[in-house]
Amino acid sequence: MDKAPLIREEHGEKEAASKWELFVEELKKVSYIAVPMVVVTVSQHLSRVTSMMMVGHLGELSLSGTAVATSLTNVSGFSLLFGLASALETLCGQAYGAEQYQKLGIYTYSAILSLLIVCIPISLLWIFMDKLLILIGQDPLISVVARKYAIWLIPTLVPYAILQSLIRYLQTQSLILPMLYSSVAALVFHVPVCWALVFKTKLGNAGAALAIGLSYWINVILLVIYVKYSSTCKKTRVSFSNIVLPSMKDFFSFAVPSAVMVCLEWWSCEIIVLLSGLLPNPQLETSVLSTCLLVASLHYFIPYSVGAAASTRVSNALGAGCSETARVAVWAAIVLSVVEVIVACTILLCFCHVVGYAFSDVKEFVDYLDDITPLVCLLLTMDCIQAVLSGVARGSGWQHLGAYVNLGAFYLVGIPLASVLGFVLHLRGKGLWLGLNMGSIVQSFLLTLITSLTNWKKQASMAQQRIFEKRNTADETC
């Protein structure tokens, strides 16, 4: 009797079982990073939301000026620093996987120094924000209030730059719980301090901006104490040296495309809101689209956190030369994200008739929001794909491809199509939102195509060559 088919069948079953075990293990590791990261990102976002809510009680002019300043500072400052810091997901993640622990500290120092330099031109732009706003047709009174808020936000740039670098430093080591505790502590600190500065000291919206900076400093101080004294950071903790300056070149080589990739996507949403103000009945259109973006952005923290987990697992695996682990980590993150978005869309569709009442009692607003909810769910679905694959791009080091994808998807497809649907075909706000959706669909498709065609063994080899500056054999120790 020929035993060869039986042997091959048993070998195939063992290989399938091994792959399944690897998938389950990666699913656990991705979940371990993603779940706390949701709390971290939401807590940091809520500090700015809380400030906005409190400023809203000061009057319409204060709220309008602060809202305009918040939008412009996000576009011109925070999104840029956030995107630049994302380069550490490639550099630190792959260095950690390759067990080149000292390089994590060096790369983090170079990131902090680089981001602080970038803060200088951002600060100059914010100082002259009122002139910029008046130039583009904004009300002078609103522009003056916006400038005041932006100037008081300038001290926030320094802790924000340090915080984003420390977050990537810890994230790439899967040290998520310290960030969770520090972020929650900073938010708990922020709420009463913001209330006191806004209402008790009569600083108004300047107090709200100052409170954001103080809460970021609390977060930074707590993380610095942890990094300095925790035994878990002993291997990656280094002193500042002259090696940091040459590392800035490596940092910027990944930071610039990372920033472009992030900013192009963030800016497209702001452009859609601005376009809605040009439609007939702009108050209704802007209110509905802003609410849709608020819902989408609140949900986005979940797939973004899964993407951050994917970035960590992929970069660690590539740095260690384990191409198969990287590939399986991508699938584990996608499966986790898809399951979550199915639950989220089901809940949103079930309660779409009442969601609008959480934001307004005007029936016209509620009905409009109800009508556009299926399109919101479509964007949430695309977010679950693109956020994960954007994380994969950061972990793999092909942010430049992600930048080209976002440029084409949103500025060659999404925004032009939104303009045609909204203004030419008179679909108004629904047309603008549909155009944004089409951009997101194209983005998700292109990122999926790039990821599916990725040669993971080659990526692992490139990662090790980058870390060790020589070619190593991948997968031998995995």
Rosetta blueprint (number, residue, H / E / L):
1 M L
2 D L
3 K L
4 A H
5 P H
6 L H
7 I H
8 R H
9 E H
10 E H
11 H H
12 G H
13 E H
14 K H
15 E H
16 A H
17 A H
18 S H
19 K H
20 W H
21 E H
22 L H
23 F H
24 V H
25 E H
26 E H
27 L H
28 K H
29 K H
30 V H
31 S H
32 Y H
33 I H
34 A H
35 V H
36 P H
37 M H
38 V H
39 V H
40 V H
41 T H
42 V H
43 S H
44 Q H
45 H H
46 L H
47 S H
48 R H
49 V H
50 T H
51 S H
52 M H
53 M H
54 M H
55 V H
56 G H
57 H H
58 L H
59 G L
60 E H
61 L H
62 S H
63 L H
64 S H
65 G H
66 T H
67 A H
68 V H
69 A H
70 T H
71 S H
72 L H
73 T H
74 N H
75 V H
76 S H
77 G H
78 F H
79 S H
80 L H
81 L H
82 F H
83 G H
84 L H
85 A H
86 S L
87 A H
88 L H
89 E H
90 T H
91 L H
92 C H
93 G H
94 Q H
95 A H
96 Y H
97 G H
98 A L
99 E L
100 Q L
101 Y H
102 Q H
103 K H
104 L H
105 G H
106 I H
107 Y H
108 T H
109 Y H
110 S H
111 A H
112 I H
113 L H
114 S H
115 L H
116 L H
117 I H
118 V H
119 C H
120 I H
121 P H
122 I H
123 S H
124 L H
125 L H
126 W H
127 I H
128 F L
129 M H
130 D H
131 K H
132 L H
133 L H
134 I H
135 L H
136 I L
137 G L
138 Q L
139 D L
140 P H
141 L H
142 I H
143 S H
144 V H
145 V H
146 A H
147 R H
148 K H
149 Y H
150 A H
151 I H
152 W H
153 L H
154 I H
155 P H
156 T H
157 L H
158 V H
159 P H
160 Y H
161 A H
162 I H
163 L H
164 Q H
165 S H
166 L H
167 I H
168 R H
169 Y H
170 L H
171 Q H
172 T L
173 Q L
174 S L
175 L L
176 I L
177 L H
178 P H
179 M H
180 L H
181 Y H
182 S H
183 S H
184 V H
185 A H
186 A H
187 L H
188 V H
189 F H
190 H H
191 V H
192 P H
193 V H
194 C H
195 W H
196 A H
197 L H
198 V H
199 F H
200 K H
201 T L
202 K L
203 L L
204 G L
205 N H
206 A H
207 G H
208 A H
209 A H
210 L H
211 A H
212 I H
213 G H
214 L H
215 S H
216 Y H
217 W H
218 I H
219 N H
220 V H
221 I H
222 L H
223 L H
224 V H
225 I H
226 Y H
227 V H
228 K H
229 Y H
230 S L
231 S H
232 T H
233 C H
234 K L
235 K L
236 T L
237 R L
238 V L
239 S L
240 F L
241 S L
242 N L
243 I L
244 V H
245 L H
246 P H
247 S H
248 M H
249 K H
250 D H
251 F H
252 F H
253 S H
254 F H
255 A H
256 V H
257 P H
258 S H
259 A H
260 V H
261 M H
262 V H
263 C H
264 L H
265 E H
266 W H
267 W H
268 S H
269 C H
270 E H
271 I H
272 I H
273 V H
274 L H
275 L H
276 S H
277 G L
278 L L
279 L L
280 P L
281 N L
282 P H
283 Q H
284 L H
285 E H
286 T H
287 S H
288 V H
289 L H
290 S H
291 T H
292 C H
293 L H
294 L H
295 V H
296 A H
297 S H
298 L H
299 H H
300 Y H
301 F H
302 I H
303 P H
304 Y H
305 S H
306 V H
307 G H
308 A H
309 A H
310 A H
311 S H
312 T H
313 R H
314 V H
315 S H
316 N H
317 A H
318 L H
319 G H
320 A H
321 G L
322 C L
323 S H
324 E H
325 T H
326 A H
327 R H
328 V H
329 A H
330 V H
331 W H
332 A H
333 A H
334 I H
335 V H
336 L H
337 S H
338 V H
339 V H
340 E H
341 V H
342 I H
343 V H
344 A H
345 C H
346 T H
347 I H
348 L H
349 L H
350 C H
351 F L
352 C H
353 H H
354 V H
355 V H
356 G H
357 Y H
358 A H
359 F L
360 S L
361 D L
362 V L
363 K H
364 E H
365 F H
366 V H
367 D H
368 Y H
369 L H
370 D H
371 D H
372 I H
373 T H
374 P H
375 L H
376 V H
377 C H
378 L H
379 L H
380 L H
381 T H
382 M H
383 D H
384 C H
385 I H
386 Q H
387 A H
388 V H
389 L H
390 S H
391 G H
392 V H
393 A H
394 R H
395 G H
396 S H
397 G L
398 W L
399 Q H
400 H H
401 L H
402 G H
403 A H
404 Y H
405 V H
406 N H
407 L H
408 G H
409 A H
410 F H
411 Y H
412 L H
413 V H
414 G H
415 I H
416 P H
417 L H
418 A H
419 S H
420 V H
421 L H
422 G H
423 F H
424 V H
425 L L
426 H L
427 L L
428 R H
429 G H
430 K H
431 G H
432 L H
433 W H
434 L H
435 G H
436 L H
437 N H
438 M H
439 G H
440 S H
441 I H
442 V H
443 Q H
444 S H
445 F H
446 L H
447 L H
448 T H
449 L H
450 I H
451 T H
452 S H
453 L L
454 T L
455 N L
456 W H
457 K H
458 K H
459 Q H
460 A H
461 S H
462 M H
463 A H
464 Q H
465 Q H
466 R H
467 I H
468 F H
469 E L
470 K L
471 R L
472 N L
473 T L
474 A L
475 D L
476 E L
477 T L
478 C L
